[in-house]
């Protein structure tokens, strides 16, 4: 059974804290993604990575950074958390190219207070 | 620039009837489209997809139709069941690329 696992289901952090969200996949996929989901805005891409140590900005990268030191692991970093980063964060992985689906983790509900 | 648009935030249907969810796209480079279903507090799960070389793909109760000239796709669920109540997202992709671009989602409610 293929799996994308996010390290936390729920997180509460204070404004200004540095926050790490971790994601691990066991499918040997080249591509990994971080999205956030907000009501009425759908799933918006923050960053993605197509290979180890490679990253590309998505549509809303401001306030975030990422790290991919190993193929199976992709981390999202909030350098200084702000209340407008309160959201559902979703990690996904996908084979490099072709007509294939992406597999999502269970999501992390982050609340910044 | 919203490349994938789902204009209906919500849809309510009776159990046993057909649900039709719509999606429009603007990026003519998209050649692969997907539908995902999402329950609250869970990650999206893949439902069905279609390549641009086809105009229809069917999987059980779910059928996706693609109209390339109108840049429009739709998901039909027949018959609808209460367990289908969820948010449905459509997404576009290019075969040569990595990313999926999602729409805003449509909340489907199937009433018993």
Interface residues (C-beta under 8 A of the other chain):
Chain A: X4 X9 X30 X31 X33 X35 X37 X40 X41 X42 X43 X44 X45 X48 X50 X58 X90 X92 X94 X96 X97 X98 X99 X101 X102 X103 X104 X105 X106 X107 X109
Chain B: X6 X9 X32 X34 X36 X38 X41 X42 X43 X44 X45 X46 X49 X51 X89 X91 X95 X96 X97 X98 X99 X100 X101 X102 X103 X104 X105
